[in-house]
Amino acid sequence: MNKYRTHTCGELTKLDKEKEISLSGWINKKRDHGNLLFIDLRDNFGITQCVIDKSNEIFKKIEKLSLETVIKITGMVIERSNETINKNISTGEIEVKINNIDILGETKELPMPVFSDQEYAEEIRLKYRFLDLRRKKIHQNIILRSKVISYIRSEMEKNGFLEFQTPILTSSSPEGARDFLVPSRLNPGKFYALPQAPQQFKQLIMVSGFDRYFQIAPCFRDEDARADRSPGEFYQLDLEMSFVEQEDVFEVVEKLMTNIFKKFSRNKILYDKFPKISYSDSMIKYGTDKPDLRNPIIINEFTEIIKRKDVSFEIFKKLVNDKECIVRGIVTKNTKDKPRSFFDGIDKWAKDQGASGLAYFTIEKDNELKGKGPVGKFFGPDSIKEIMKISNADVGDSIFLACGKKRDVENILSLAREKIANELKLINNDTFAFCWIVDYPMFEEDEKTKKIIFSHNPFSMPQGKLNEINFDKPLEIKAYQYDIVCNGVELSSGAIRNHLPELMYKLFSIAGYDKNEVNEKFSGMINAFNYGAPPHGGIAPGIDRIVMLLAGKENIREVTLFPMNQNAQDLMMQAPSSVDDKQLKELNIRKDIKKS
């Protein structure tokens, strides 16, 4: 190839025996067998075992080299004997007899070994991310990410989409998270915002007459970190289509997701056609709008049963009657033989989550139906029969009940679904279960302020005939908004867009924005809509989350090249960092931070 190598460390086979070759890479491992020293040389493509005899004059030189030193080896390819073949690597049928080496890059003492699968503190991993990325598993994750993005691009082009790049320096807009602001030197006192998403620009692309757009878009949001969300920045497959309805978007995305997950994973995709679940049904059945459909447990509504005369569960009755609380529950199949510790453990776990606990009983039948367990005695045979009818429960099944405010009950039972399914080993981890969550409410009431706010996306089209929508009851308005979910992970949100200026003013007014505010914040888009805007819609699946699922990881930082820590700090590059007064003066910024 060049002066550094004739081959990579992943391509030599027994067909290359007796060839004089050169390899370059990192010392992955060393094994000293007395008269022989073995070195596993690693590069991006694989590992090759190299060997040197003690009689070689450079033996001692190599012996002293530290792991992760970068070296060039020249030598001869030798075929291994059958008993020494390593079937775990592509070069396992050969080894290289070392004639000479050149040291290309020395290393200091390592803060973490590269060849080990041992877990290390996140602080160390992120500070020395360049070492962390050399580790086999995470190295493969990043390669997978590259291949997935390349494949997405090719698939989008096949489907008639054009790739465009939208601006990074733009204006601030209310899209649900805090903006990252960039001061303007040429416009003192004014700021750009880094885009939370290319939302307005992609809609403007549709107004510009392009039919199908996409980009692998960087997005910036000043929000807290969690396992499936990277603080600061992330990437999404941003796409938009003109003259489409909701189903047209679904067709494109379902085909794309199916192809991606079939190509890069051996796991089975459960549904050829992704199920569509309304937001309201999802919240009732699963307690969340991000349901894991691999989990067979369903939440059921039991509020009316608690009101029955043959139910004497007074604590729940009082909460339902006086506090307008609800009662919902989940059924665990064939758990009659589970020990008391199982049920008490779930109850204790619920209390640890901040709930008041989960009441429970098991359905039994002698002469008549009865409940066995702490609250079973409060339910008569007819009420148990009704519970069985509603939930498809059988004798031998158990019921866990939660009572409280609607949102609190949804939250604890959503978590309980996951907890119990894992306890009972109900989830097949070798499958992908996609679904669409549809029919989101246009608005919701803020719990603290009691104000009406957008529930999902302010640029969405409301459902129904416009002249029949009752704007006086905004909480009843549904929108053409949708999420795609896989295995309990939200991959994307999308919507059919509102492209009508007057309707946009109306909807924003309900959320507390006057016409001047809308014009100021969305001047480019609202102005463009006055010059002939086509009906359009789109979606933006998260690249990081797609790769996370394909790699079988639970933390998005395992598939991100240079992620920040939980505090939105880049420990490797020491960002964010202070800047000198000269830079601040040029930007017309003055530090005035009071010490507490």
URKAQUI-V256982 format. One record per residue. N is the residue number from 0. RES is the residue in one small letter. NEAR is the number of other ideal C-beta (glycine too) atoms within 10 Angstrom. Layout:
BEGIN
n=N res=RES near=NEAR
n=N res=RES near=NEAR
END
This chain:
BEGIN
n=0 res=m near=9
n=1 res=n near=7
n=2 res=k near=9
n=3 res=y near=13
n=4 res=r near=17
n=5 res=t near=16
n=6 res=h near=20
n=7 res=t near=17
n=8 res=c near=27
n=9 res=g near=16
n=10 res=e near=13
n=11 res=l near=23
n=12 res=t near=13
n=13 res=k near=14
n=14 res=l near=10
n=15 res=d near=19
n=16 res=k near=14
n=17 res=e near=8
n=18 res=k near=14
n=19 res=e near=11
n=20 res=i near=16
n=21 res=s near=19
n=22 res=l near=25
n=23 res=s near=22
n=24 res=g near=27
n=25 res=w near=22
n=26 res=i near=22
n=27 res=n near=20
n=28 res=k near=15
n=29 res=k near=14
n=30 res=r near=11
n=31 res=d near=10
n=32 res=h near=9
n=33 res=g near=6
n=34 res=n near=9
n=35 res=l near=12
n=36 res=l near=21
n=37 res=f near=14
n=38 res=i near=27
n=39 res=d near=20
n=40 res=l near=25
n=41 res=r near=23
n=42 res=d near=18
n=43 res=n near=12
n=44 res=f near=14
n=45 res=g near=17
n=46 res=i near=23
n=47 res=t near=29
n=48 res=q near=22
n=49 res=c near=23
n=50 res=v near=16
n=51 res=i near=23
n=52 res=d near=11
n=53 res=k near=13
n=54 res=s near=7
n=55 res=n near=15
n=56 res=e near=7
n=57 res=i near=12
n=58 res=f near=16
n=59 res=k near=10
n=60 res=k near=12
n=61 res=i near=20
n=62 res=e near=13
n=63 res=k near=8
n=64 res=l near=18
n=65 res=s near=12
n=66 res=l near=17
n=67 res=e near=20
n=68 res=t near=18
n=69 res=v near=18
n=70 res=i near=21
n=71 res=k near=17
n=72 res=i near=25
n=73 res=t near=16
n=74 res=g near=20
n=75 res=m near=15
n=76 res=v near=21
n=77 res=i near=16
n=78 res=e near=15
n=79 res=r near=16
n=80 res=s near=7
n=81 res=n near=7
n=82 res=e near=5
n=83 res=t near=10
n=84 res=i near=14
n=85 res=n near=15
n=86 res=k near=7
n=87 res=n near=7
n=88 res=i near=15
n=89 res=s near=16
n=90 res=t near=26
n=91 res=g near=18
n=92 res=e near=19
n=93 res=i near=20
n=94 res=e near=22
n=95 res=v near=28
n=96 res=k near=14
n=97 res=i near=23
n=98 res=n near=14
n=99 res=n near=13
n=100 res=i near=20
n=101 res=d near=13
n=102 res=i near=12
n=103 res=l near=13
n=104 res=g near=10
n=105 res=e near=11
n=106 res=t near=14
n=107 res=k near=7
n=108 res=e near=7
n=109 res=l near=12
n=110 res=p near=11
n=111 res=m near=16
n=112 res=p near=14
n=113 res=v near=20
n=114 res=f near=17
n=115 res=s near=10
n=116 res=d near=8
n=117 res=q near=8
n=118 res=e near=7
n=119 res=y near=15
n=120 res=a near=9
n=121 res=e near=15
n=122 res=e near=11
n=123 res=i near=14
n=124 res=r near=23
n=125 res=l near=19
n=126 res=k near=19
n=127 res=y near=18
n=128 res=r near=20
n=129 res=f near=9
n=130 res=l near=18
n=131 res=d near=21
n=132 res=l near=15
n=133 res=r near=18
n=134 res=r near=19
n=135 res=k near=14
n=136 res=k near=10
n=137 res=i near=20
n=138 res=h near=15
n=139 res=q near=11
n=140 res=n near=21
n=141 res=i near=16
n=142 res=i near=11
n=143 res=l near=16
n=144 res=r near=21
n=145 res=s near=11
n=146 res=k near=14
n=147 res=v near=21
n=148 res=i near=15
n=149 res=s near=11
n=150 res=y near=15
n=151 res=i near=20
n=152 res=r near=16
n=153 res=s near=9
n=154 res=e near=18
n=155 res=m near=21
n=156 res=e near=12
n=157 res=k near=10
n=158 res=n near=14
n=159 res=g near=10
n=160 res=f near=20
n=161 res=l near=13
n=162 res=e near=12
n=163 res=f near=17
n=164 res=q near=11
n=165 res=t near=19
n=166 res=p near=11
n=167 res=i near=14
n=168 res=l near=11
n=169 res=t near=18
n=170 res=s near=17
n=171 res=s near=16
n=172 res=s near=18
n=173 res=p near=16
n=174 res=e near=19
n=175 res=g near=15
n=176 res=a near=14
n=177 res=r near=13
n=178 res=d near=20
n=179 res=f near=18
n=180 res=l near=13
n=181 res=v near=14
n=182 res=p near=16
n=183 res=s near=14
n=184 res=r near=10
n=185 res=l near=5
n=186 res=n near=10
n=187 res=p near=11
n=188 res=g near=9
n=189 res=k near=11
n=190 res=f near=16
n=191 res=y near=18
n=192 res=a near=19
n=193 res=l near=20
n=194 res=p near=26
n=195 res=q near=21
n=196 res=a near=23
n=197 res=p near=25
n=198 res=q near=24
n=199 res=q near=22
n=200 res=f near=22
n=201 res=k near=24
n=202 res=q near=25
n=203 res=l near=19
n=204 res=i near=22
n=205 res=m near=25
n=206 res=v near=20
n=207 res=s near=12
n=208 res=g near=9
n=209 res=f near=16
n=210 res=d near=16
n=211 res=r near=18
n=212 res=y near=25
n=213 res=f near=23
n=214 res=q near=24
n=215 res=i near=16
n=216 res=a near=22
n=217 res=p near=18
n=218 res=c near=20
n=219 res=f near=19
n=220 res=r near=21
n=221 res=d near=15
n=222 res=e near=15
n=223 res=d near=11
n=224 res=a near=18
n=225 res=r near=11
n=226 res=a near=13
n=227 res=d near=19
n=228 res=r near=15
n=229 res=s near=23
n=230 res=p near=19
n=231 res=g near=19
n=232 res=e near=16
n=233 res=f near=20
n=234 res=y near=20
n=235 res=q near=23
n=236 res=l near=25
n=237 res=d near=26
n=238 res=l near=27
n=239 res=e near=29
n=240 res=m near=26
n=241 res=s near=20
n=242 res=f near=11
n=243 res=v near=22
n=244 res=e near=12
n=245 res=q near=19
n=246 res=e near=9
n=247 res=d near=13
n=248 res=v near=24
n=249 res=f near=20
n=250 res=e near=11
n=251 res=v near=21
n=252 res=v near=23
n=253 res=e near=17
n=254 res=k near=12
n=255 res=l near=19
n=256 res=m near=20
n=257 res=t near=17
n=258 res=n near=14
n=259 res=i near=20
n=260 res=f near=20
n=261 res=k near=13
n=262 res=k near=12
n=263 res=f near=17
n=264 res=s near=16
n=265 res=r near=7
n=266 res=n near=17
n=267 res=k near=12
n=268 res=i near=16
n=269 res=l near=17
n=270 res=y near=14
n=271 res=d near=7
n=272 res=k near=9
n=273 res=f near=21
n=274 res=p near=14
n=275 res=k near=15
n=276 res=i near=21
n=277 res=s near=16
n=278 res=y near=20
n=279 res=s near=13
n=280 res=d near=14
n=281 res=s near=23
n=282 res=m near=19
n=283 res=i near=18
n=284 res=k near=19
n=285 res=y near=26
n=286 res=g near=24
n=287 res=t near=21
n=288 res=d near=19
n=289 res=k near=19
n=290 res=p near=25
n=291 res=d near=20
n=292 res=l near=20
n=293 res=r near=18
n=294 res=n near=20
n=295 res=p near=12
n=296 res=i near=21
n=297 res=i near=14
n=298 res=i near=25
n=299 res=n near=20
n=300 res=e near=15
n=301 res=f near=24
n=302 res=t near=15
n=303 res=e near=12
n=304 res=i near=22
n=305 res=i near=23
n=306 res=k near=13
n=307 res=r near=15
n=308 res=k near=8
n=309 res=d near=13
n=310 res=v near=22
n=311 res=s near=14
n=312 res=f near=21
n=313 res=e near=10
n=314 res=i near=13
n=315 res=f near=24
n=316 res=k near=17
n=317 res=k near=12
n=318 res=l near=19
n=319 res=v near=19
n=320 res=n near=11
n=321 res=d near=8
n=322 res=k near=11
n=323 res=e near=9
n=324 res=c near=19
n=325 res=i near=22
n=326 res=v near=24
n=327 res=r near=22
n=328 res=g near=25
n=329 res=i near=23
n=330 res=v near=23
n=331 res=t near=24
n=332 res=k near=15
n=333 res=n near=12
n=334 res=t near=20
n=335 res=k near=15
n=336 res=d near=8
n=337 res=k near=16
n=338 res=p near=8
n=339 res=r near=9
n=340 res=s near=9
n=341 res=f near=17
n=342 res=f near=20
n=343 res=d near=13
n=344 res=g near=14
n=345 res=i near=20
n=346 res=d near=18
n=347 res=k near=13
n=348 res=w near=18
n=349 res=a near=21
n=350 res=k near=12
n=351 res=d near=9
n=352 res=q near=14
n=353 res=g near=10
n=354 res=a near=20
n=355 res=s near=15
n=356 res=g near=20
n=357 res=l near=26
n=358 res=a near=22
n=359 res=y near=24
n=360 res=f near=22
n=361 res=t near=20
n=362 res=i near=25
n=363 res=e near=16
n=364 res=k near=12
n=365 res=d near=6
n=366 res=n near=6
n=367 res=e near=11
n=368 res=l near=18
n=369 res=k near=18
n=370 res=g near=22
n=371 res=k near=13
n=372 res=g near=16
n=373 res=p near=15
n=374 res=v near=18
n=375 res=g near=18
n=376 res=k near=13
n=377 res=f near=19
n=378 res=f near=26
n=379 res=g near=18
n=380 res=p near=14
n=381 res=d near=15
n=382 res=s near=21
n=383 res=i near=25
n=384 res=k near=15
n=385 res=e near=18
n=386 res=i near=24
n=387 res=m near=17
n=388 res=k near=9
n=389 res=i near=15
n=390 res=s near=18
n=391 res=n near=11
n=392 res=a near=21
n=393 res=d near=13
n=394 res=v near=14
n=395 res=g near=14
n=396 res=d near=18
n=397 res=s near=26
n=398 res=i near=27
n=399 res=f near=26
n=400 res=l near=24
n=401 res=a near=27
n=402 res=c near=27
n=403 res=g near=19
n=404 res=k near=14
n=405 res=k near=14
n=406 res=r near=12
n=407 res=d near=16
n=408 res=v near=23
n=409 res=e near=22
n=410 res=n near=18
n=411 res=i near=25
n=412 res=l near=28
n=413 res=s near=21
n=414 res=l near=17
n=415 res=a near=24
n=416 res=r near=25
n=417 res=e near=18
n=418 res=k near=17
n=419 res=i near=23
n=420 res=a near=18
n=421 res=n near=11
n=422 res=e near=15
n=423 res=l near=17
n=424 res=k near=7
n=425 res=l near=15
n=426 res=i near=18
n=427 res=n near=12
n=428 res=n near=8
n=429 res=d near=11
n=430 res=t near=14
n=431 res=f near=20
n=432 res=a near=21
n=433 res=f near=21
n=434 res=c near=22
n=435 res=w near=20
n=436 res=i near=25
n=437 res=v near=20
n=438 res=d near=18
n=439 res=y near=25
n=440 res=p near=18
n=441 res=m near=28
n=442 res=f near=22
n=443 res=e near=15
n=444 res=e near=14
n=445 res=d near=9
n=446 res=e near=8
n=447 res=k near=6
n=448 res=t near=9
n=449 res=k near=7
n=450 res=k near=11
n=451 res=i near=16
n=452 res=i near=16
n=453 res=f near=23
n=454 res=s near=19
n=455 res=h near=21
n=456 res=n near=21
n=457 res=p near=25
n=458 res=f near=23
n=459 res=s near=24
n=460 res=m near=23
n=461 res=p near=21
n=462 res=q near=17
n=463 res=g near=13
n=464 res=k near=7
n=465 res=l near=12
n=466 res=n near=5
n=467 res=e near=6
n=468 res=i near=19
n=469 res=n near=9
n=470 res=f near=15
n=471 res=d near=7
n=472 res=k near=9
n=473 res=p near=20
n=474 res=l near=12
n=475 res=e near=12
n=476 res=i near=18
n=477 res=k near=18
n=478 res=a near=27
n=479 res=y near=23
n=480 res=q near=27
n=481 res=y near=26
n=482 res=d near=22
n=483 res=i near=22
n=484 res=v near=25
n=485 res=c near=25
n=486 res=n near=21
n=487 res=g near=19
n=488 res=v near=18
n=489 res=e near=18
n=490 res=l near=25
n=491 res=s near=22
n=492 res=s near=21
n=493 res=g near=25
n=494 res=a near=24
n=495 res=i near=24
n=496 res=r near=26
n=497 res=n near=25
n=498 res=h near=22
n=499 res=l near=15
n=500 res=p near=18
n=501 res=e near=10
n=502 res=l near=16
n=503 res=m near=22
n=504 res=y near=15
n=505 res=k near=16
n=506 res=l near=26
n=507 res=f near=22
n=508 res=s near=14
n=509 res=i near=17
n=510 res=a near=16
n=511 res=g near=11
n=512 res=y near=20
n=513 res=d near=11
n=514 res=k near=13
n=515 res=n near=8
n=516 res=e near=13
n=517 res=v near=19
n=518 res=n near=14
n=519 res=e near=12
n=520 res=k near=18
n=521 res=f near=24
n=522 res=s near=12
n=523 res=g near=15
n=524 res=m near=22
n=525 res=i near=18
n=526 res=n near=13
n=527 res=a near=19
n=528 res=f near=21
n=529 res=n near=10
n=530 res=y near=7
n=531 res=g near=9
n=532 res=a near=19
n=533 res=p near=14
n=534 res=p near=16
n=535 res=h near=24
n=536 res=g near=26
n=537 res=g near=26
n=538 res=i near=22
n=539 res=a near=23
n=540 res=p near=22
n=541 res=g near=22
n=542 res=i near=23
n=543 res=d near=21
n=544 res=r near=21
n=545 res=i near=26
n=546 res=v near=25
n=547 res=m near=24
n=548 res=l near=22
n=549 res=l near=21
n=550 res=a near=20
n=551 res=g near=12
n=552 res=k near=17
n=553 res=e near=11
n=554 res=n near=15
n=555 res=i near=21
n=556 res=r near=24
n=557 res=e near=20
n=558 res=v near=24
n=559 res=t near=22
n=560 res=l near=12
n=561 res=f near=13
n=562 res=p near=24
n=563 res=m near=21
n=564 res=n near=16
n=565 res=q near=12
n=566 res=n near=9
n=567 res=a near=17
n=568 res=q near=17
n=569 res=d near=17
n=570 res=l near=18
n=571 res=m near=16
n=572 res=m near=12
n=573 res=q near=10
n=574 res=a near=11
n=575 res=p near=11
n=576 res=s near=8
n=577 res=s near=8
n=578 res=v near=12
n=579 res=d near=7
n=580 res=d near=10
n=581 res=k near=8
n=582 res=q near=12
n=583 res=l near=14
n=584 res=k near=10
n=585 res=e near=12
n=586 res=l near=16
n=587 res=n near=13
n=588 res=i near=16
n=589 res=r near=8
n=590 res=k near=8
n=591 res=d near=5
n=592 res=i near=5
n=593 res=k near=4
n=594 res=k near=3
n=595 res=s near=3
END
